[in-house]
Amino acid sequence: MNGLLGIDEHPRFHDYVVKEKRPSIVYQDSVAVGAVLPEEDVQYYDVPPEYGVTKHRYTILNNHVVLVDPRTRTVVEVVQ
């Protein structure tokens, strides 16, 4: 499965997230595509429109930036 962000967008998006200084959440399970995040204690943030994934949100788990489907709370991409 190809990611939502193009491979060239990963570094730029990662830099954007770092500049936002959002807190990383301690997540006990593996940070991987398909993981379903808990309903509580996870803060989701909007992805800026220039990245083209406006139907998804992002969060930071164990210092990993992940894109999440907000309807299901499922991790759809881990941004390296």
Order of alpha helices (4+ residues) and beta strands (2+ residues): alpha-beta-beta-beta-beta
